[in-house]
Amino acid sequence: MRYIKTIILTHALCCMALGTIVEGSQNINYPPEILPIDSVVAQETHVIHFVVNATDSDMVVPILMASGLPDSAVFTDNQDFSGTFHWPTDYDDEGVYD
């Protein structure tokens, strides 16, 4: 008999947007924001895949990146105000990832 274990991924684990704040006489570049990401619950050996979206009031496409990802997870900046998180989980990936 095999037991199904779960993986919980919360939005805090993934993603940040990089922007610059440039102060000038009238021009301020406001930093981009990541839109909220729902928590994900999956079974071991399932693929976790979702899109991360960002906004920028200056309409400057931000650079999106992720840090602290599990070893087999990949985050790709789509260079269009979105990024893609992809993680093919394994039996050893059970747990909560913040």
C-alpha positions in Angstrom: 0.0 0.0 0.0 1.3 3.5 -0.9 0.5 6.5 1.1 -0.2 9.8 -0.7 1.8 12.6 0.9 1.3 16.3 0.1 3.3 19.3 -0.8 2.2 22.7 0.1 3.7 25.7 -1.6 2.9 29.2 -0.3 3.4 32.5 -2.2 6.2 33.6 0.1 8.6 31.0 -1.4 8.4 32.4 -4.9 9.2 35.5 -6.8 10.2 39.0 -6.5 10.1 41.8 -9.0 13.1 44.1 -9.5 12.7 47.7 -10.4 14.4 50.9 -9.9 13.4 54.1 -8.2 14.9 57.1 -10.0 14.4 60.4 -8.4 14.5 63.4 -10.6 12.8 66.8 -10.9 9.5 65.2 -12.0 10.2 61.6 -13.0 9.9 58.9 -10.4 9.9 55.3 -11.6 7.7 53.4 -9.1 8.7 49.8 -8.3 6.7 46.9 -9.8 4.4 44.7 -7.7 3.8 40.9 -7.8 0.1 40.1 -7.8 -1.0 37.7 -5.0 -0.3 34.0 -5.6 -2.6 31.4 -4.2 -1.1 28.6 -2.1 -0.7 25.3 -3.9 -1.3 21.8 -2.5 -0.2 18.9 -4.6 0.6 15.2 -4.2 4.2 13.9 -4.5 5.3 13.1 -8.0 2.8 15.6 -9.5 4.0 18.7 -11.4 3.3 22.0 -9.8 3.0 24.7 -12.5 1.6 28.2 -12.3 2.0 31.7 -13.7 3.2 34.7 -11.6 1.9 38.1 -12.7 3.3 41.5 -12.0 2.1 45.1 -12.6 4.0 48.3 -13.0 2.3 51.7 -12.9 5.0 53.1 -15.2 4.4 50.2 -17.7 8.1 49.2 -17.5 8.4 45.4 -17.9 10.1 44.2 -14.7 12.7 41.5 -14.3 11.1 38.6 -12.4 13.2 36.1 -10.5 12.8 33.6 -7.8 15.2 32.4 -5.1 15.2 29.6 -2.5 13.5 27.2 -4.9 13.6 23.4 -4.5 16.4 21.7 -6.5 14.2 20.5 -9.4 12.1 23.7 -9.6 12.5 26.3 -12.3 11.3 29.8 -12.6 11.3 31.5 -16.0 10.8 35.2 -16.6 8.5 35.5 -19.6 9.5 39.2 -20.1 5.8 40.2 -20.4 4.8 41.0 -16.9 4.6 37.3 -16.0 6.8 34.4 -15.0 6.3 30.7 -15.0 7.0 28.4 -12.0 7.5 24.7 -12.9 8.3 21.9 -10.4 8.2 18.2 -11.2 8.0 16.9 -7.6 9.4 13.6 -6.4 8.7 11.3 -3.4 11.2 13.2 -1.3 9.5 16.5 -1.7 6.8 16.2 0.9 6.5 19.2 3.2 5.5 22.8 3.5 7.5 25.3 1.5 7.3 29.0 2.6 
